[in-house]
Amino acid sequence: SVESKKSETFFDKKPQTAPIGTDKAKSVALQRQTLEQFCSFLRNEGLEVLKLNRDKKWQQRFLTFTKEITWLSNDQETFGPGDRGHCPQGILWLKKFNAKTKEHSVSNIGKQGKGGMFLSHLSHTSIVPSVSENYALSKKQKQGKFHDSIPVTLRSDFDGTSRTVIFRCLDMDAARLLCRGCNAIIEVLKMDAIAKDRAVKKIGLAQNRIVAAELGLTASQMRQINVSTVTDKTKSFLTEPPTPPLKRTPDGFWEL
């Protein structure tokens, strides 16, 4: 069919997993590759699904990604050498998919999550066959191409609130594609957050070393300082990047 020809370049690829014993770098590279292929496919082809609406009815939708992206950390310790990667900011479910107009904005995502989901909030995805028993297809849908469709859930967690969105994919290949791609996004964004947090800490540590050198403190003296007993002003002076930058007094001391 036309649908199968469109999707065979990605659907026919078997899920790749890092062999036991391979190092972290290979696993990270594999996740990034999966993410990039998945994003390219959904942007160019879209993924036709049925989405369970608030009235518990299945509606036809097309999954794609937003044109807005989030740049990943360029930390080579995390992602290795090579070009800096990026990830879409959101996944959208559209009523219609136009292959000629591939750019869709995060503005399609409503305040209550209508129309899409921010990928930074995506926390879990899985194939859930039991959904078929709870939310049946309409008579027309049972006779159509979704008669053997596979339910997949996407869950978001943000600001203490969890939300689950349920889709039905055409077949098991499409369901695995969606889960594999979303799981790669979740893992890559987790690693990105860790890398960026580590970078912030390194910057703070470097600035603290500069201040310590200016004050004439040795590394041993810095370790002996009990920040829990010093004043808040001194504590922030020793442990946080100075904002605004510190200035020297005429006699050569730092202004606190």
C-alpha positions in Angstrom: 0.0 0.0 0.0 1.0 3.7 -0.3 1.1 3.9 3.5 3.5 1.0 3.8 5.8 2.4 1.1 6.0 5.7 2.9 7.0 4.1 6.2 9.2 1.2 5.2 12.4 3.1 5.4 12.0 3.5 9.1 9.5 0.8 10.1 11.6 -2.0 8.7 14.6 -1.1 10.8 14.8 -3.5 13.8 15.1 -1.9 17.2 18.7 -1.5 18.1 20.0 -2.0 21.6 23.4 -1.6 23.1 25.1 -5.0 23.5 26.0 -6.1 27.0 29.5 -4.8 27.8 29.6 -1.8 25.4 30.6 1.5 26.9 28.3 4.3 27.7 29.4 6.3 24.7 28.0 3.8 22.3 24.7 3.6 24.1 24.4 7.5 24.0 25.2 7.5 20.3 22.6 4.9 19.7 19.9 6.9 21.5 20.8 10.1 19.6 20.6 8.2 16.3 17.2 6.8 17.2 16.0 10.3 18.2 17.2 11.9 15.0 15.7 9.2 12.7 12.4 9.3 14.6 12.1 13.1 14.5 13.0 13.2 10.8 10.3 10.6 10.0 7.5 12.2 12.0 8.4 15.6 10.5 8.4 14.4 6.9 5.8 11.7 7.0 3.7 12.2 10.1 2.3 9.2 12.0 -1.4 8.4 11.6 -3.1 7.4 14.8 -6.4 7.4 16.6 -6.4 9.5 19.8 -8.8 9.0 22.7 -10.6 12.3 23.4 -12.1 13.6 26.6 -15.4 12.0 25.6 -13.7 8.6 25.3 -14.1 8.5 21.6 -11.4 7.7 19.1 -10.5 10.5 16.7 -8.1 10.4 13.7 -4.9 12.4 14.3 -1.4 12.7 12.8 1.7 12.9 15.1 4.5 15.3 14.2 7.0 17.5 15.9 7.2 21.3 16.5 9.6 23.4 14.4 11.0 24.9 17.6 14.0 22.9 19.0 16.0 22.6 22.2 19.8 22.5 21.7 21.5 19.7 23.6 24.6 20.2 25.6 27.9 20.1 23.7 29.6 18.3 26.5 31.7 15.7 24.9 31.9 13.7 28.1 28.2 13.0 27.7 27.4 13.1 24.0 30.9 12.5 22.5 32.5 14.4 19.7 30.6 15.5 16.6 27.9 18.0 15.7 25.8 19.4 18.5 22.5 17.7 18.7 19.0 19.1 19.2 15.5 17.9 20.1 12.1 19.2 19.2 10.3 21.1 22.0 7.0 19.4 21.5 5.1 16.6 19.9 1.8 17.5 18.2 -1.4 15.6 17.2 -2.9 17.3 14.2 -6.3 16.9 12.5 -4.6 17.0 9.1 -1.0 16.5 8.0 0.3 18.4 5.0 3.6 17.0 3.8 4.4 20.3 2.0 3.9 22.3 5.2 6.2 20.6 7.7 6.7 23.5 10.1 4.3 23.4 13.1 4.7 25.6 16.2 4.5 25.0 19.9 1.6 27.5 19.8 -0.5 24.6 18.7 -0.2 23.3 22.3 -3.0 24.7 24.5 -2.7 25.6 28.2 -4.6 22.4 29.1 -2.4 20.3 26.9 -4.8 20.3 24.0 -3.1 19.6 20.7 0.2 18.4 21.9 2.8 17.8 24.7 6.1 19.4 25.6 8.8 16.8 25.3 10.5 18.1 28.4 7.4 16.9 30.3 7.3 13.4 28.7 8.2 10.8 31.3 7.0 7.4 30.1 5.5 5.6 27.1 4.3 2.0 26.7 2.2 -0.4 24.7 -1.0 -1.1 26.7 -3.2 -3.9 25.1 -5.7 -3.7 28.0 -6.9 -0.3 26.6 -8.7 -2.2 23.9 -11.1 -3.8 26.4 -11.9 -0.4 28.1 -12.3 1.8 25.1 -13.7 0.1 22.0 -13.5 1.3 18.5 -16.7 2.4 16.7 -18.3 0.0 14.2 -16.9 2.0 11.3 -13.4 2.0 12.8 -13.5 -1.7 13.4 -14.1 -2.2 9.7 -11.4 0.2 8.6 -7.6 0.1 8.7 -7.4 0.5 12.5 -9.2 -2.8 13.1 -6.0 -4.4 14.4 -4.6 -1.2 15.9 -2.3 -1.3 19.0 -2.9 1.1 22.0 0.1 3.2 23.2 0.2 5.6 26.1 2.3 8.8 26.5 2.6 10.2 30.0 3.7 13.6 31.0 4.7 14.8 34.5 5.1 18.5 35.2 4.8 20.7 38.3 3.3 17.8 40.3 0.6 17.0 37.7 0.6 13.7 35.7 -1.3 13.3 32.4 -1.8 10.3 30.2 -2.6 10.5 26.5 -3.8 7.3 24.7 -3.3 6.6 21.0 -4.0 3.6 18.8 -1.3 2.9 16.2 -2.0 1.1 12.9 -0.1 -2.0 13.8 2.6 -3.3 16.2 5.4 -1.9 14.0 4.0 1.6 14.3 3.4 1.1 18.1 7.0 0.0 18.6 8.2 2.9 16.4 6.4 5.4 18.6 7.6 3.9 21.9 11.2 3.4 20.7 11.4 7.0 19.5 9.8 8.5 22.6 11.9 6.5 25.0 15.0 7.7 23.1 13.8 11.3 23.6 13.3 10.7 27.3 16.8 9.2 27.8 18.6 11.9 25.7 16.8 14.8 27.5 17.7 13.2 30.9 21.4 13.0 29.9 21.2 16.5 28.6 19.8 17.9 31.9 22.6 16.1 33.8 25.3 17.5 31.5 24.0 21.0 31.7 23.7 20.8 35.5 27.3 19.6 35.7 28.4 22.4 33.4 26.8 25.0 35.7 28.6 23.5 38.7 31.9 23.5 36.9 31.5 27.2 36.1 30.7 27.9 39.8 33.7 25.9 41.0 36.0 27.7 38.6 34.8 31.1 39.8 35.2 30.0 43.4 38.8 29.0 42.7 39.5 32.4 41.2 38.1 34.1 44.3 40.0 31.8 46.6 43.2 32.6 44.7 42.5 36.3 45.1 42.0 35.9 48.8 45.2 33.9 49.2 43.4 30.8 50.4 44.9 27.3 49.7 42.8 24.3 48.7 43.3 22.9 52.2 42.0 26.1 53.8 39.0 26.1 51.5 38.1 22.6 52.5 38.3 23.5 56.2 35.8 26.4 55.9 32.6 25.3 57.5 30.0 27.2 55.4 27.2 26.3 57.8 28.7 28.6 60.5 29.6 31.6 58.4 27.1 34.4 57.6 24.8 34.0 54.6 26.7 36.8 52.9 30.1 35.1 53.3 28.5 31.7 52.4 27.2 33.0 49.1 30.5 34.8 48.5 32.4 31.5 48.8 30.0 29.1 47.1 28.0 31.0 44.5 29.1 32.8 41.3 29.3 36.6 42.2 26.4 38.6 40.7 27.1 41.4 40.0 30.9 40.9 39.7 32.8 41.7 42.9 34.8 45.0 43.0 38.0 45.8 44.8 38.3 48.6 47.4 41.2 51.0 47.1 43.1 49.1 49.7 43.0 45.9 47.6 40.2 44.0 49.3 37.0 42.6 47.8 33.7 44.4 48.5 31.2 42.1 50.1 
